[in-house]
Amino acid sequence: MPKVVFLDQGVRGELPEGTTPLEAARILGARMSSICGGAGTCSTCRVACVVNPENLSPIDPLEEAYDMGPGVRLGCQARILGDVGLRIVRIERAVLD
């Protein structure tokens, strides 16, 4: 089973191959937003794979549509295929004047 570490939160564990980072966060107790509940429609579950990014599934067209920047994936769409080190990507809040 792949080892998953949320580097920014000090949370780690072993999970079955094919688990999404969002599922991993819920199982391991890491804090990750997901307004849509994992349907891939809100992009709030952004994650960067900073250790072994090749151990995530190929990028999905839905993820490409959000244009989140290099190395950033949707936690509900990517699948963990091997050992990874992840970092939650926070979305800045809009400030209305």
C-alpha positions as CSV (number, residue, x, y, z in Angstrom):
1,M,0.0,0.0,0.0
2,P,1.3,3.5,-0.8
3,K,2.6,5.7,1.9
4,V,0.9,9.1,1.9
5,V,2.2,12.2,3.8
6,F,0.6,15.6,4.1
7,L,3.8,17.5,4.5
8,D,2.2,20.8,5.6
9,Q,0.2,19.1,8.4
10,G,2.4,16.3,9.6
11,V,-0.2,13.6,8.8
12,R,0.8,10.3,7.3
13,G,-0.4,6.8,6.7
14,E,-0.7,3.9,4.3
15,L,-3.7,3.7,2.0
16,P,-4.9,1.5,-0.8
17,E,-3.7,2.3,-4.3
18,G,-6.3,4.3,-6.2
19,T,-7.3,6.4,-3.2
20,T,-7.8,10.1,-4.0
21,P,-5.9,12.7,-2.0
22,L,-9.3,14.0,-0.8
23,E,-10.2,10.6,0.5
24,A,-6.7,10.3,2.0
25,A,-7.1,13.6,3.8
26,R,-10.5,12.5,5.3
27,I,-9.1,9.1,6.4
28,L,-5.9,10.5,7.9
29,G,-7.4,13.6,9.5
30,A,-5.8,16.3,7.3
31,R,-7.7,19.5,6.7
32,M,-8.7,19.8,3.0
33,S,-11.6,21.9,1.7
34,S,-14.2,20.3,-0.6
35,I,-17.3,22.4,-1.1
36,C,-18.8,20.1,-3.7
37,G,-18.1,16.9,-1.8
38,G,-15.6,15.5,-4.3
39,A,-17.7,16.0,-7.5
40,G,-14.9,18.0,-9.2
41,T,-17.0,21.1,-9.7
42,C,-15.6,23.6,-7.2
43,S,-11.8,23.1,-7.3
44,T,-11.4,23.8,-3.6
45,C,-9.5,20.5,-2.9
46,R,-6.3,21.6,-4.6
47,V,-3.2,19.7,-3.7
48,A,0.4,19.8,-4.9
49,C,2.4,16.6,-5.0
50,V,5.8,17.7,-4.0
51,V,7.4,14.3,-3.5
52,N,7.0,11.6,-6.2
53,P,4.5,13.4,-8.5
54,E,4.8,10.6,-11.0
55,N,3.0,8.4,-8.4
56,L,-0.3,10.2,-9.1
57,S,-2.6,9.2,-12.0
58,P,-2.3,11.2,-15.2
59,I,-4.0,14.7,-15.2
60,D,-7.7,14.6,-16.1
61,P,-9.3,17.0,-18.6
62,L,-11.5,18.3,-15.8
63,E,-8.3,19.3,-13.9
64,E,-6.9,21.0,-17.0
65,A,-10.0,23.1,-17.3
66,Y,-9.3,24.8,-14.0
67,D,-5.8,26.0,-15.0
68,M,-4.5,25.8,-11.4
69,G,-0.9,26.1,-12.2
70,P,2.0,23.7,-12.6
71,G,1.9,20.6,-10.3
72,V,-1.4,21.5,-8.8
73,R,-4.1,18.8,-8.9
74,L,-7.7,18.3,-7.7
75,G,-7.7,16.2,-4.6
76,C,-10.9,14.5,-5.7
77,Q,-9.8,13.6,-9.2
78,A,-6.1,12.5,-8.9
79,R,-5.5,8.9,-7.8
80,I,-2.5,7.8,-5.6
81,L,-0.6,5.0,-7.3
82,G,2.5,5.0,-5.1
83,D,4.3,6.8,-2.2
84,V,3.6,10.5,-2.3
85,G,4.2,13.7,-0.3
86,L,1.4,16.2,-0.7
87,R,0.8,19.8,0.3
88,I,-2.7,21.4,0.5
89,V,-3.0,24.4,-1.8
90,R,-5.1,27.1,-0.1
91,I,-7.3,29.4,-2.2
92,E,-7.1,33.0,-1.3
93,R,-10.4,34.5,-0.1
94,A,-11.9,37.3,-2.1
95,V,-12.1,40.6,-0.3
96,L,-15.0,42.9,-1.3
97,D,-14.6,46.6,-0.8
